[in-house]
């Protein structure tokens, strides 16, 4: 959380984003998010899980700055 600009703006850098990826299929198996605005960011992660997209499509997405979602670029760098 300390690396997310929006968390710094909100003055709450407490939390954690964690995701599990299948290394053979590149599919997102699950994610746990604790922190500011996690309730919104989890919906972004659930969409590719529902439609069976590769995690790299989130990793390579351009997210608005500053938002908590921009942390997904770093979360999915493996």
C-alpha positions as CSV (number, residue, x, y, z in Angstrom):
1,X,0.0,0.0,0.0
2,X,2.8,2.4,0.7
3,X,3.7,2.4,-3.1
4,X,0.2,3.4,-4.2
5,X,-0.1,7.2,-4.7
6,X,-3.8,7.3,-4.0
7,X,-3.2,5.6,-0.6
8,X,-0.8,8.4,0.2
9,X,-3.3,11.0,-0.8
10,X,-5.9,9.3,1.4
11,X,-3.3,9.2,4.2
12,X,-3.9,5.5,4.8
13,X,-1.2,3.3,3.6
14,X,-2.3,0.3,5.7
15,X,-3.2,-2.8,3.8
16,X,-2.2,-5.5,1.4
17,X,-3.1,-6.7,-2.2
18,X,-2.4,-10.3,-3.0
19,X,-3.3,-12.4,-6.0
20,X,-2.8,-16.0,-7.0
21,X,-2.1,-16.9,-10.6
22,X,-2.0,-20.3,-12.3
23,X,1.5,-20.3,-13.8
24,X,0.4,-22.7,-16.6
25,X,-2.7,-20.9,-17.8
26,X,-2.0,-17.3,-16.6
27,X,-5.5,-17.2,-15.1
28,X,-6.3,-15.4,-11.9
29,X,-7.3,-18.0,-9.3
30,X,-8.1,-15.6,-6.5
31,X,-7.3,-12.3,-4.8
32,X,-7.3,-10.8,-1.3
33,X,-7.4,-7.1,-0.9
34,X,-7.2,-5.2,2.4
35,X,-7.0,-1.4,2.2
36,X,-8.7,1.8,1.1
37,X,-11.3,1.3,-1.7
38,X,-10.7,-2.4,-1.9
39,X,-14.4,-2.9,-2.4
40,X,-14.1,-1.2,-5.8
41,X,-10.8,-2.7,-6.9
42,X,-11.9,-6.3,-6.3
43,X,-14.6,-5.8,-8.9
44,X,-11.9,-5.0,-11.5
45,X,-10.1,-8.3,-10.6
46,X,-13.3,-10.4,-10.6
47,X,-14.2,-9.4,-14.2
48,X,-11.3,-11.2,-15.9
49,X,-11.9,-14.2,-13.6
50,X,-15.5,-14.5,-14.8
51,X,-14.7,-14.2,-18.5
52,X,-11.5,-16.3,-18.2
53,X,-9.1,-13.6,-19.3
54,X,-5.3,-13.8,-18.8
55,X,-3.9,-11.8,-15.9
56,X,-1.6,-9.9,-18.2
57,X,-4.6,-8.0,-19.6
58,X,-4.9,-6.4,-16.1
59,X,-1.2,-6.0,-15.8
60,X,-1.0,-4.1,-19.1
61,X,-4.1,-2.0,-18.6
62,X,-3.8,1.8,-18.2
63,X,-5.5,2.9,-15.0
64,X,-6.3,6.5,-14.1
65,X,-3.9,8.3,-11.8
66,X,-4.4,8.6,-8.9
67,X,-6.6,5.6,-8.1
68,X,-6.2,2.5,-6.0
69,X,-6.7,0.5,-9.2
70,X,-3.4,1.6,-10.6
71,X,-1.7,-0.7,-8.1
72,X,-2.9,-3.6,-10.3
73,X,-0.1,-2.9,-12.8
74,X,2.4,-3.7,-10.0
75,X,0.4,-6.5,-8.4
76,X,0.4,-8.5,-11.6
77,X,4.1,-8.0,-12.5
78,X,5.4,-11.5,-12.0
